[in-house]
Amino acid sequence: MRTQVAIIGGGPSGLLLGQLLHRKGIDTVVLERRTKDHVLSRIRAGILERGLVQLMREAGLGERMDRESLVHDGTLISYNDDMFGIDFKALTGTSVIVYGQTEVTRDLYAAREAAGAPILYDVDDVVIHGADSDAPHVTFTRNGSEERIDCDFIAGCDGFHGVSRKTIPETVRREYEKVYPFGWLGILSETPPVNDELIYAGSDRGFALCSMRNPMLSRYYIQCPLTDRPEDWSDDAFWDELRRRIPASEADRLVTGPSIEKSIAPLRSFVCEPMRWGRLFLCGDAAHIVPPTGAKGLNTAASDIHYLYHGLVQHYLDHDDDGIERYSEHALARVWKAERFSWWFTNLMHRFPDQSDFDIRMQQAEIAFLRDNRAAQTVLAENYVGLPY
């Protein structure tokens, strides 16, 4: 099999790259380790920055997103019972939207299938060959048989545990990591959101987040020890703890119900440099992870796709290699800014096991400064709606 760009990973970043390239007449093949149903079953983030919204429209996928998404002009920050708003629209002139990653992926699958572009599912034993040569190829097994794809370029969109990053020799790549000493216990419930805007809640008991997927589907999180398991928490115990961590005005109107999904996500900051080795390009979680505080994961992956898509278009249509030569430089410059924001927001809102009383008072002073200072609010808003590409 021969294609121009082999894309390893059939999640939203790989599918988005494939759709954008398809609309420019550039051939791709997507390899996915799991089934389509498995990919669509993943519960992930739902906040889309302005840059990702524009990429979806550029990919021809704006209609359902624009019709069904929820526009958010701001967010709420609280500490115990003190709550204030950050007005994105007033501070930056733009907003974010709530549109679940599952829905993004569903739209991308539909577009790829309508275009007749190939996705190979249930692919195992993927090996990248010759990434640092002029003739890269990928081998894999499917249905018990070994197959091969020859290509011009390889996009590694296969996540933190995928093969792409590990293909770059250890003598070439450098990895930076911070593991946080807690996780997020999250539940999904078929209940109306407690507020029209997201609430990032700090408290003496730890962090909580109130978010939503649609007007009758809510997503809630509480900070928990890494030693906890989802089965350690009954629904009633979760709701009781959430009420203790959000302002009383919100707790009083919280509508509870049985959880339809419950999981614990560990928090990590991670960056791999470089994001390009020869004709192999890393995108999304294959190259970097951010804590979920501030909703940068999917959005940072989208910025990678922006840079790689434009670089490949320049190569094929303009015969200009500047975009692919500088892909890693451009992508990493924005990645580190997103990492800084997620790191800062995580440190601001969470309780850490080794915090002193002084540390806690500094946290409270930082939140009070954010509440009272328009310049500080502008910095948060600019990062939240998405820094320019």
KOLMAR-141292 format. One record per residue (C-alpha): residue in three letters; y, x, z; residue number from 1; chain. Coordinates in Angstrom, 3 decimals, decimal comma. Each point is the difference from the previous one (the first is absolute). Example, Ala and Ser with C-alpha at 12.3 -4.5 7.8 and 13.67 -1.06 7.14 Angstrom:
2
ala;-4,500;12,300;7,800;1;A
ser;3,440;1,370;-0,660;2;A
// end
This chain:
389
met;0,000;0,000;0,000;1;A
arg;3,505;1,221;-0,806;2;A
thr;3,365;-1,139;1,332;3;A
gln;3,472;1,414;0,384;4;A
val;0,297;-0,526;3,781;5;A
ala;-2,967;-0,394;2,343;6;A
ile;1,018;-1,859;3,161;7;A
ile;-2,233;0,470;3,034;8;A
gly;0,451;-2,961;2,325;9;A
gly;0,355;-3,701;-0,803;10;A
gly;2,417;-0,940;2,764;11;A
pro;3,612;-1,068;-0,577;12;A
ser;1,371;3,467;-0,833;13;A
gly;-2,673;0,799;-2,599;14;A
leu;0,227;-3,466;-1,533;15;A
leu;3,808;0,099;-0,090;16;A
leu;-0,021;3,356;-1,771;17;A
gly;-2,550;-1,315;-2,488;18;A
gln;2,011;-3,129;-0,743;19;A
leu;3,268;1,867;-0,458;20;A
leu;-1,635;2,530;-2,338;21;A
his;-1,784;-2,759;-1,935;22;A
arg;3,343;-1,619;-0,791;23;A
lys;1,086;3,308;-1,534;24;A
gly;-3,155;0,270;-2,109;25;A
ile;-1,605;2,723;2,121;26;A
asp;-3,761;-0,409;0,562;27;A
thr;-1,534;0,132;3,465;28;A
val;-3,380;-0,534;1,643;29;A
val;-0,128;-0,977;3,691;30;A
leu;-2,943;1,072;2,182;31;A
glu;-0,576;-1,971;3,203;32;A
arg;-2,625;0,820;2,638;33;A
arg;-0,220;-3,583;1,278;34;A
thr;-0,161;-3,458;-1,548;35;A
lys;3,027;-2,064;-0,933;36;A
asp;-0,772;-2,489;2,800;37;A
his;-0,102;2,810;2,547;38;A
val;3,383;1,364;-1,109;39;A
leu;1,539;-3,473;0,208;40;A
ser;-1,437;-0,548;3,484;41;A
arg;2,066;2,829;1,502;42;A
ile;2,768;-1,236;2,295;43;A
arg;3,029;2,216;-0,518;44;A
ala;3,785;0,043;0,190;45;A
gly;2,211;-2,646;-1,512;46;A
ile;3,549;1,422;-0,111;47;A
leu;1,148;1,101;-3,460;48;A
glu;3,050;2,223;-0,422;49;A
arg;2,453;-0,584;-2,820;50;A
gly;-1,528;2,888;-1,978;51;A
leu;-3,499;-1,469;0,038;52;A
val;1,377;-3,444;-0,855;53;A
gln;1,675;1,515;-3,064;54;A
leu;-3,192;1,829;-1,004;55;A
met;-1,963;-3,264;0,187;56;A
arg;2,530;-1,656;-2,276;57;A
glu;-0,084;2,972;-2,360;58;A
ala;-3,780;-0,372;-0,094;59;A
gly;0,448;-3,636;-1,091;60;A
leu;-1,142;-1,380;3,350;61;A
gly;3,138;-1,445;1,515;62;A
glu;-0,500;-3,712;-0,639;63;A
arg;-2,431;-0,963;2,806;64;A
met;1,470;2,588;2,352;65;A
asp;3,510;-1,381;-0,448;66;A
arg;-1,237;-3,565;0,355;67;A
glu;-2,214;0,378;3,080;68;A
ser;1,461;2,916;1,962;69;A
leu;2,234;-0,378;3,041;70;A
val;3,362;1,763;-0,200;71;A
his;1,037;1,813;3,174;72;A
asp;3,645;0,929;0,400;73;A
gly;-0,556;1,786;3,301;74;A
thr;-2,222;0,611;2,992;75;A
leu;0,165;-0,451;3,765;76;A
ile;-0,310;2,782;2,585;77;A
ser;-0,687;-0,741;3,652;78;A
tyr;-0,562;1,817;3,260;79;A
asn;-1,337;-2,283;2,709;80;A
asp;2,311;-3,064;-0,202;81;A
asp;2,877;1,645;-1,873;82;A
met;-0,206;-0,747;-3,758;83;A
phe;2,393;0,711;-2,865;84;A
gly;-0,083;-0,158;-3,778;85;A
ile;0,357;2,590;-2,764;86;A
asp;1,560;-1,711;-3,028;87;A
phe;-1,376;1,814;-3,064;88;A
lys;1,975;-2,134;-2,433;89;A
ala;3,336;0,592;1,694;90;A
leu;-0,615;3,709;0,565;91;A
thr;-1,571;0,962;-3,344;92;A
gly;0,518;-2,908;-2,373;93;A
thr;-3,743;-0,492;-0,447;94;A
ser;-3,083;-1,395;1,706;95;A
val;-3,755;0,424;0,272;96;A
ile;-2,678;-2,583;-0,724;97;A
val;-3,205;-1,048;1,706;98;A
tyr;-2,820;-0,107;-2,547;99;A
gly;-3,389;1,117;1,246;100;A
gln;-1,665;3,099;-1,409;101;A
thr;-3,010;-2,168;-0,801;102;A
glu;2,204;-2,141;-2,242;103;A
val;1,477;3,077;-1,672;104;A
thr;-3,527;1,234;-0,704;105;A
arg;-1,131;-3,425;-1,217;106;A
asp;2,881;-0,106;-2,503;107;A
leu;-0,791;3,518;-1,210;108;A
tyr;-3,690;-0,802;-0,485;109;A
ala;0,883;-3,109;-1,980;110;A
ala;2,339;1,976;-2,261;111;A
arg;-2,532;2,760;-0,634;112;A
glu;-2,760;-2,464;-0,777;113;A
ala;2,297;-1,955;-2,331;114;A
ala;0,791;3,237;-1,828;115;A
gly;-3,708;0,827;-0,336;116;A
ala;0,623;3,401;1,605;117;A
pro;-3,112;1,497;1,635;118;A
ile;-0,718;0,088;3,728;119;A
leu;-3,327;1,537;1,001;120;A
tyr;-1,207;-1,300;3,378;121;A
asp;-2,710;1,280;2,385;122;A
val;0,635;3,584;-1,057;123;A
asp;-1,568;2,745;2,144;124;A
asp;-0,132;3,795;0,105;125;A
val;3,335;0,504;-1,725;126;A
val;0,703;3,646;-0,851;127;A
ile;3,173;1,306;-1,626;128;A
his;-0,539;2,918;-2,376;129;A
gly;2,493;2,369;-1,597;130;A
ala;3,096;-1,482;1,595;131;A
asp;1,712;3,365;-0,366;132;A
ser;-0,973;0,284;-3,673;133;A
asp;1,133;-1,637;-3,232;134;A
ala;-3,181;-2,096;-0,174;135;A
pro;-0,643;-1,846;3,273;136;A
his;-2,825;-2,488;0,353;137;A
val;-1,561;-2,187;2,663;138;A
thr;-3,701;-0,579;0,620;139;A
phe;-1,454;-2,813;2,113;140;A
thr;-3,066;-2,145;0,417;141;A
arg;-0,141;-3,709;-0,716;142;A
asn;-3,083;-2,198;0,012;143;A
gly;-2,088;3,092;0,698;144;A
ser;1,185;1,893;-3,076;145;A
glu;2,438;2,909;-0,263;146;A
glu;3,043;-0,596;-2,181;147;A
arg;2,953;2,088;-1,131;148;A
ile;3,626;-0,670;-0,916;149;A
asp;2,010;2,589;-1,920;150;A
cys;3,742;-0,352;0,398;151;A
asp;3,407;1,645;-0,200;152;A
phe;1,005;-0,669;3,612;153;A
ile;-1,527;-1,283;3,233;154;A
ala;1,831;-2,206;2,516;155;A
gly;-1,554;0,197;3,462;156;A
cys;0,689;-3,405;1,552;157;A
asp;-3,168;-0,007;2,106;158;A
gly;1,385;0,024;3,518;159;A
phe;-0,160;2,338;2,953;160;A
his;-3,795;0,390;-0,119;161;A
gly;-0,279;0,300;-3,794;162;A
val;-1,062;2,937;-2,095;163;A
ser;3,337;0,738;-1,688;164;A
arg;1,833;1,859;2,749;165;A
lys;-3,118;1,991;0,902;166;A
thr;-0,212;1,193;-3,614;167;A
ile;3,139;2,082;0,536;168;A
pro;-1,202;3,333;1,422;169;A
glu;0,708;0,640;3,672;170;A
thr;1,775;3,182;-1,035;171;A
val;2,475;-2,118;-1,962;172;A
arg;0,617;-3,063;2,150;173;A
arg;1,678;-0,214;3,370;174;A
glu;-0,388;-3,023;2,254;175;A
tyr;2,366;-1,215;2,713;176;A
glu;-1,218;-2,552;2,527;177;A
lys;1,013;-1,786;3,178;178;A
val;-2,474;-2,362;1,680;179;A
tyr;1,534;-2,532;2,371;180;A
pro;-1,709;-0,762;3,329;181;A
phe;-0,307;-3,748;-0,596;182;A
gly;-0,893;-2,584;-2,626;183;A
trp;1,109;-3,444;-1,111;184;A
leu;-2,201;-2,966;0,810;185;A
gly;0,787;-2,579;-2,652;186;A
ile;-1,019;-3,590;-0,554;187;A
leu;0,506;-2,424;-2,855;188;A
ser;0,365;-3,673;0,898;189;A
glu;0,636;-3,190;-1,936;190;A
thr;3,108;-0,813;2,027;191;A
pro;3,723;-0,149;-0,835;192;A
pro;1,881;3,246;0,725;193;A
val;1,824;0,098;3,308;194;A
asn;3,242;0,909;-1,815;195;A
asp;1,286;-0,035;-3,557;196;A
glu;0,556;3,788;0,233;197;A
leu;-2,327;2,760;1,155;198;A
ile;0,345;1,034;3,635;199;A
tyr;-0,529;3,634;1,003;200;A
ala;-0,396;-0,234;3,757;201;A
gly;0,086;2,831;2,505;202;A
ser;-0,761;-0,752;3,616;203;A
asp;-1,055;1,530;3,299;204;A
arg;-3,563;-0,975;-0,973;205;A
gly;0,070;1,540;-3,477;206;A
phe;0,807;-0,941;-3,588;207;A
ala;-0,596;-3,283;-1,845;208;A
leu;0,765;-1,215;-3,515;209;A
cys;0,344;-3,593;-1,158;210;A
ser;-0,318;-0,364;-3,778;211;A
met;-1,343;-2,422;-2,567;212;A
arg;-1,663;-0,378;-3,383;213;A
asn;1,235;-3,497;-0,831;214;A
pro;1,408;-3,038;1,862;215;A
met;-3,443;-0,842;1,423;216;A
leu;-1,585;3,442;0,328;217;A
ser;1,195;2,363;2,724;218;A
arg;-0,811;3,633;0,717;219;A
tyr;0,516;1,336;3,527;220;A
tyr;-0,588;3,440;1,527;221;A
ile;0,032;1,584;3,428;222;A
gln;-0,200;3,680;0,902;223;A
cys;-3,327;0,825;1,638;224;A
pro;-1,996;3,056;1,139;225;A
leu;-2,142;1,696;-2,631;226;A
thr;-3,009;-0,585;2,242;227;A
asp;0,307;-3,792;-0,395;228;A
arg;-2,192;-1,946;-2,411;229;A
pro;0,938;-3,313;-1,661;230;A
glu;-2,855;-1,740;1,839;231;A
asp;1,558;1,077;3,312;232;A
trp;2,827;-2,438;-0,665;233;A
ser;-0,537;-3,750;0,015;234;A
asp;2,544;-2,054;-1,914;235;A
asp;1,393;-1,359;3,279;236;A
ala;0,408;3,514;1,408;237;A
phe;1,845;1,080;-3,147;238;A
trp;2,404;-2,945;0,055;239;A
asp;0,682;0,468;3,725;240;A
glu;0,826;3,673;-0,503;241;A
leu;2,179;-0,701;-3,048;242;A
arg;2,045;-2,506;2,007;243;A
arg;0,639;2,652;2,649;244;A
arg;1,391;2,457;-2,566;245;A
ile;2,406;-2,190;-1,968;246;A
pro;3,198;-1,676;1,265;247;A
ala;-0,567;-3,118;2,094;248;A
ser;1,890;-2,122;-2,554;249;A
glu;-2,579;0,948;-2,644;250;A
ala;-2,995;-0,179;2,326;251;A
asp;0,902;-3,589;0,904;252;A
arg;-0,249;-1,143;-3,608;253;A
leu;-2,979;2,106;-1,068;254;A
val;-2,667;-2,156;-1,673;255;A
thr;-3,488;1,392;0,627;256;A
gly;-3,356;-0,647;-1,608;257;A
pro;-3,364;1,606;-0,707;258;A
ser;0,124;3,362;-1,738;259;A
ile;-1,499;0,165;-3,480;260;A
glu;0,073;3,814;-0,018;261;A
lys;0,281;2,533;2,803;262;A
ser;0,072;3,788;-0,298;263;A
ile;1,407;3,180;1,520;264;A
ala;1,839;2,532;-2,157;265;A
pro;0,602;3,536;1,281;266;A
leu;3,423;1,508;-0,698;267;A
arg;0,415;3,274;-1,861;268;A
ser;2,673;1,959;-1,849;269;A
phe;-1,475;2,194;-2,735;270;A
val;1,277;1,857;-3,070;271;A
cys;-1,830;2,220;-2,479;272;A
glu;1,924;2,527;-2,064;273;A
pro;0,027;0,386;-2,943;274;A
met;-0,678;-3,427;-1,518;275;A
arg;-0,871;1,516;-3,369;276;A
trp;-2,567;2,619;-0,963;277;A
gly;-0,207;0,648;-3,715;278;A
arg;-0,684;-3,360;-1,624;279;A
leu;-0,953;-1,745;3,248;280;A
phe;2,663;-2,082;1,740;281;A
leu;-0,364;-1,460;3,503;282;A
cys;1,498;-3,418;0,701;283;A
gly;0,307;-2,128;3,132;284;A
asp;-2,408;0,474;2,894;285;A
ala;-1,763;2,806;-1,848;286;A
ala;3,103;2,088;0,692;287;A
his;1,718;-1,537;3,013;288;A
ile;-0,364;-2,484;2,843;289;A
val;2,801;-1,551;2,042;290;A
pro;-0,179;-2,038;3,202;291;A
pro;0,350;-3,704;-0,822;292;A
thr;3,283;-0,239;1,937;293;A
gly;2,541;-0,883;-2,672;294;A
ala;-2,501;-0,941;-2,726;295;A
lys;0,154;3,173;-2,088;296;A
gly;-3,667;0,506;-0,997;297;A
leu;-0,291;-2,070;-3,166;298;A
asn;3,651;0,571;-0,824;299;A
thr;-0,310;3,772;0,166;300;A
ala;-3,037;-0,201;-2,274;301;A
ala;2,133;-2,018;-2,418;302;A
ser;2,613;2,735;-0,121;303;A
asp;-2,730;2,485;-0,979;304;A
ile;-1,018;-2,342;-2,801;305;A
his;3,616;-0,211;-1,157;306;A
tyr;0,264;3,782;-0,363;307;A
leu;-3,425;0,443;-1,590;308;A
tyr;0,414;-2,933;-2,394;309;A
his;3,332;1,272;-1,279;310;A
gly;-1,338;3,547;-0,254;311;A
leu;-2,981;-1,108;-2,084;312;A
val;2,180;-2,183;-2,238;313;A
gln;2,294;2,983;-0,588;314;A
his;-3,046;2,106;-0,894;315;A
tyr;-1,569;-2,441;-2,455;316;A
leu;3,045;-1,684;-1,515;317;A
asp;2,732;2,633;0,264;318;A
his;-2,160;3,161;-0,080;319;A
asp;1,836;1,174;3,104;320;A
asp;-2,026;1,402;2,925;321;A
asp;2,821;0,308;2,533;322;A
gly;-1,070;-3,183;1,820;323;A
ile;-3,611;1,048;0,518;324;A
glu;0,958;3,599;0,765;325;A
arg;2,342;-1,184;2,777;326;A
tyr;-2,091;-2,963;1,193;327;A
ser;-1,012;1,588;3,300;328;A
glu;3,547;1,174;0,721;329;A
his;1,515;-3,420;-0,638;330;A
ala;-2,708;-1,978;1,791;331;A
leu;-0,061;2,211;3,093;332;A
ala;3,781;-0,078;0,380;333;A
arg;-0,173;-3,767;0,476;334;A
val;-3,292;0,044;1,927;335;A
trp;1,421;2,201;2,742;336;A
lys;2,988;-2,315;0,414;337;A
ala;-2,356;-2,965;0,381;338;A
glu;-2,090;2,019;2,462;339;A
arg;3,133;0,738;2,024;340;A
phe;0,948;-3,666;0,167;341;A
ser;-3,477;-1,174;1,051;342;A
trp;-0,268;2,818;2,557;343;A
trp;3,432;-0,820;1,436;344;A
phe;-0,635;-3,755;0,155;345;A
thr;-3,425;0,531;1,576;346;A
asn;1,442;2,287;2,666;347;A
leu;2,825;-2,443;0,655;348;A
met;-2,128;-3,116;0,568;349;A
his;-3,273;1,145;1,619;350;A
arg;-1,044;1,084;3,467;351;A
phe;-1,657;3,423;0,054;352;A
pro;-2,471;0,958;2,746;353;A
asp;1,885;3,181;0,928;354;A
gln;3,509;-1,506;0,083;355;A
ser;2,123;0,866;3,008;356;A
asp;2,547;-2,343;1,537;357;A
phe;2,669;2,032;-1,769;358;A
asp;-1,751;-0,471;-3,350;359;A
ile;-0,113;-3,759;0,534;360;A
arg;3,693;-0,154;0,854;361;A
met;0,806;1,991;-3,142;362;A
gln;-2,047;-2,495;-2,027;363;A
gln;1,943;-2,866;1,553;364;A
ala;3,315;1,765;-0,675;365;A
glu;-0,981;0,546;-3,649;366;A
ile;-0,792;-3,705;-0,406;367;A
ala;3,308;-0,935;1,665;368;A
phe;1,848;2,368;-2,362;369;A
leu;-1,729;-1,610;-2,973;370;A
arg;0,970;-3,448;1,295;371;A
asp;3,683;0,926;0,333;372;A
asn;0,629;2,412;-2,876;373;A
arg;0,384;-1,201;-3,575;374;A
ala;-0,517;3,470;-1,466;375;A
ala;-3,366;0,323;1,771;376;A
gln;-0,970;-3,459;-1,227;377;A
thr;0,957;0,992;-3,551;378;A
val;-2,281;3,043;0,139;379;A
leu;-2,916;-2,176;1,137;380;A
ala;0,756;-2,652;-2,637;381;A
glu;0,258;2,537;-2,846;382;A
asn;-3,364;1,468;0,920;383;A
tyr;-1,649;-3,381;0,533;384;A
val;0,996;-1,516;-3,359;385;A
gly;-1,019;3,259;-1,661;386;A
leu;1,782;3,204;-0,895;387;A
pro;0,768;0,330;-3,723;388;A
tyr;-2,545;1,690;-2,240;389;A
// end
